[in-house]
Amino acid sequence: MFVHQNQLEYLLPSEAYSSESQFQLERERIFLPSWHPVATRKDLPRSGDFLTCELFGHPVLVRNFEGTLHAFQNVCAHRHCLLTHAPQGHSDKLRCQYHGWEYDETGYTNRIPDARCFRPFDRENSHLKKYRLELLGDTAFVSLTDEGPSLREFLDPHFEHLAERFSSPAWKPIYAWEYDCPSNWKVPAENTLESYHIPHLHEKSFGGIYPSEEESTHELTPDYTVLTYNSGEDPRVENWQSRFTRWLGGEVTNTYRHFHFHPHLILVTTDVFGY
């Protein structure tokens, strides 16, 4: 356990956790240009598969076009209706549910019913808003602005390690859940970054396993932090992890890595699983 010798100063005022104007500023300047995981390849295995979600008030549609994933604002360019209300599905065309306008993978119109009624057609102002979509292994990330770093730049220098961990055939999603936390986003983010609560709150789930200073390194930078914990000779870890990892056909290293990429992306990798 890492213990400081003195009480540390609070870095943020209480308003940073409760102010609506502060949150809106963070939303525009921090979250919209950032990268957000929205799907995996296994969620959209066939051409024509799609799913929808909402990110910070923006309706998003992700669709498989001939094996390549593309992301759009889920709003038709014609009458600004949602293209689809379905959370997930399959369709032969990317077609608006209202008037049947069809779009291709670029977001431009492919077919318009009674197109002659729209002459002269302003094609440049009649297309879907397209979002940046990039892959980390088999996981698709979306950014809601055209500015900002690429996903590789956002995750460097750890992109390759994470891409390998979140790629087939060794990796596949086995469990997913959503938890609505009625608090400012900084509260759950800070909870994942401190280990002070582990011995008391996770006594049963972690079985008393707790990283010592000798077994841990904590890399701190302005853009990300990485906690690396090597369990070493701890038999409680070695027993179950060795059996399970060898059953999966992997190599046992007993290494746990906890990544936090500013502001909110948290990824964990071990010999056995990543999340």
N, C-alpha and C positions, 0 to 999 in steps of 0.2 A: 504494500500500500504506500502511495506517495503522500507524505505529510509535510506541509510547510511549517516552518518554525513560528510564524506569526499569522495573525488574522489578516487576510488579504482584503484590499479595498474592492468594493463593488464597482465594476466598470461601467455599468449602465444605470441610469435613473429608473425609478419605478414606472415612469411614463412610457418608457420603451416597451413595456409589457402590456400596456392598457390603452395607449393613445390610438384612436382610429386614424388620425392624420399621419402619425408615424408609420402605421402599418401600410397605408396607401402609398407612402413614399417608398417603403421597402419593397412593396409589390411591384412598382413601376421600375425602380432602379436595380433591384437585386434579383427578384424572382422571374420576371418576364424574360430577361436575357439568359437565365440559367438553363440547365438541362434537367429534364424530368422523365423518369422511366414511365412508359405508358403501356407496353405490351412486350411479349416475346414472340419469336417466330412460331412457336408451337400454338400460340393463340390464333394465328392467322396462317395456317399451313397451305391453303389453296388460293389460287388466283380468284379474286372476287370476294374473299373473306374480308370482313371489316369489323371494327369495333369503334365505339364512341366513348368519350369521357369529357369532363370539364376541368380545365386548369385555370384557376384564378379568374373565374368568370368568363373564360373563353371556351366555347364549345369546339371540341376537336374530334375529327374523324381520321382514323388510320386504316388504310386499305392495302391489300396485296394486289399489285398489278404484275402478273406474269412472274412472280417470285421476288419482286422488289417492293418493299414497303414505302408508302408515301403518306404524308400527313397534311390535312387541310383544315381550315376553319369549317365547321359543320353548318354552313350557312350558304344557301343558294344565292348566286349573283343576280338572279332575276327579281324576286320579291322578298328576298332576305328571310325566307322560311328555313327552318332546320331541314337539311337534306334528308335526315332520318331521325326518328325518335328511338329507334331500336338500340339497345346497349351493345348488341353483337349480332352478326348474321352473315348471310352470303347473298350476293346478287350478281346477275350477269353483267350489269353496267352500273357505273356510279351515276345514279339517276335521282333527281329531286322528287320527293314524294308528292309535291304539290302540283306542278305543271309538267313534270316529266323531262325537264332539261337534263341532258347527259353531258358528262365531263370525262376527259381522259386523264392520264397520269400527270400531265403538266398543270392541270386545273382549268384548262381552256375548254370551251364547249365543243362537244363532239357531234351532238344532234340537238336541234330545237324543234319541237312540234310547231307546224305552221310558220316556219322560219321567214317566209316571205312577208309576214306581217311586221317584221322587225327591221326592214330595210330603211335606210342604210344601217347595218349592224355595227355597233361600236365594240368590236371584239376585245380591244385592249382594256376596256373598262367593264367587261362582262365575263370575268373569270373568277374562280375560287381563290381565296387567299391561301397560299401554301406556306406551311411551316417547315423549318429545318428538321429533318429526321436523320439520325445517325445511329449506328449499332455499336453496342459494347458486347462482343460475342453474339449471343442470340437475343439480347435485350435491346428493344428500341427505345431511344430517348428522343424527346421533342423539345425544341426551344421555340418560344413564342415571338422572338424578334429575329431580324436578319443580321443584327449586329452581335458582337461578342465572339468569344473563342469557339473553335470547333470542339466537338466532344473529346477528341484526343487531347487537344490543348487543355481543356478543362480538367482532365483526369491525369495528365502527365505529372510526374514520371512513372505513374503506376498503371497506365492504360493497358500495356501488354499483359501484365500479371492478371489484371481483372478480366480482360477479354478472354484469356485462356480459362479462367475459373468459371466464367459464365457462358461457355460454349459447349455445343454438342460435339461428340456423343457422351462425353463424361458428365455433362451437366444437363439436368432437365428440371423444370419447376414441379414441385411436389405438393406445395401448400401455399395458399395465399389468403390474406385476410386484410380487412380495413378496420381501423379503429378511429372513431371520431373523438378527438381530445378537445374538450371545450376550454381551450386556453390559447394564449399567444404561442406562435410557432417556436419561440425560443425556449419555452419550458421543456417540451420533449427533447429538443435538440441538446440542451444542456444536460438533461438527465442521462442521455447516452454517452456523454463525454466525461462524466464523473463516476468514479468507482467507490466512493465513500458509502453508498447505500448497499453495495453488494453483500457484505457479510450478514447484514440484518435482513434485508428484503429477500435475497435469493439464497438463503441458507439451505433450503431443501432442494431447490432446482439445480443449484450448482454444487451441492453436496460439500460445501466448505472449501471448494477449490478456489484459490484466490491468488492472483499474480503477485509475486514478490518483486522488489526493486532489482534484485540480482537477475531475475529471469525476464525482465521487461525492458523495452526501449520505447520512448515516446518522442516521435518526431513532430516538431511544431513549426509551421510556416504560416505566412499571412493567408494562404489560400487553402491549406488542408492540414490535417493532423493524421498521424498513423501510430497506433499503439500495437506493438508486436510483442506477443507473450509466448515464450517457449516453456512448455510444461516440464520438459526434462525428464526426470526419473519418477515423477509423481505417479504411483501405480494406479490411482483412481482414474486418471486420464488415460494412461497407457493401456489398461485392460480393455475398456470398451472401445476406445478409438482404434486400437490396433486390430481388434477383431473385425470391426465394422469396415474399416478402410481396406483391409486385405480382402474381405468379402466382395467389395466393390472393385477390386483390382488395382487399387492405388498404392502409392508409396506413403509410408507413415513418417511424418516429420514433427508431429506434435506442436505445430506452429499455428497460433491464432493471430489474425491481423484485423484490426478495427480501423476502418477508414472513415474520416469525415471530411467532405469537400464542401467548402463554404458556398451557400449558407446552410443547406439542409440535407444534402445527399449523404447517407450513411450506408456503407457496405461492409460486410464481414466475410472473411474467408477463413476456412480451416481445411484440414485434410479431408473432411467428410462432407461439408456443405458450405454454401455461401448464401448470404441474404442481404 
